[in-house]
Amino acid sequence: MRKPAKTKGPAGQTGNEMMIQASCHKASSASLALVAASMALIALSGAAQAQNTGFYVRGDLGVAFSTQANTQDDNCGGGAPFFGCGTALDSSAGTSLAFTIGGGYHFTPWFRGDATIGYRPLFGVDGTIVRPGSANRPFEADVSSVAGMVNGYLDIAGLVQGGTGILQPYVMAGIGFAHNDIGDVASTHPTTNAAQTSPGGGNIAFAWTLGVGTGVDVGKGFVLDFGYKYLDLGDFKSDAGNACAGGTCRYVDSVTGGLTVHEFSAGVRYNF
């Protein structure tokens, strides 16, 4: 008997050859689809990251609580000290409101930086001069500070797969310079009530800060920001000059103190 002839396809192809070719075509189509899907995912990922980059502006209102001011003579052993050597000084700069504005840029979903100007106008040095063998003598002076800072932020949400929802926790650090002013230093004798006033002054000092906080995304580009930071604003310093009590004056050297604060703030950021 004659064997049945094999089925021939176009160009003389057998059935098996046709099946192999069809399988190869399907595999190629699947590969192309996989490549296209991968490219689409990459594009979507890039678009998502782009939403977390760009410029922003900010404004904050806070309360700054000072630590010990450590007010002292610049030259207690000189010829004209205000306090004098061997004097124990218990002084603090008190509390002030803090107003801050600034602008920055999201470089990546997890890192951003900004430049800010902060104004803290309501500090007041309040202390006591304690000398052995004499009555304690209180003293006080108004202190204010304007600080320009450059800050960097590590946004935790950008490092966590899937993000952290509406909360955007961060840690931050910054450096800059502060212009610190101290008003006239007034002291009063506790028994005679004799008042003496010495000159105030201004000083530019290096400043630095460390902090933590969290943003709360409320939509449409707005983020509420709640933070805490430790801020070292450097020294404040009075000028040397005449310290006068009534019509009697004496020359005194300058006085220096330190201004470091714990600051709690609430503010708003707007992302463009």
Beta strands, then each sheet from edge to edge (+ up, - down):
strand 1: 54-66
strand 2: 72-73
strand 3: 88-92
strand 4: 95-108
strand 5: 111-130
strand 6: 137-155
strand 7: 167-182
strand 8: 185-188
strand 9: 195-198
strand 10: 201-219
strand 11: 222-237
strand 12: 241-245
strand 13: 248-252
strand 14: 255-271
sheet 1: 2+ 14- 1+ 4- 5+ 3-
sheet 2: 2+ 14- 11+ 10- 7+ 6- 8+ 9-
sheet 3: 12+ 13-
end
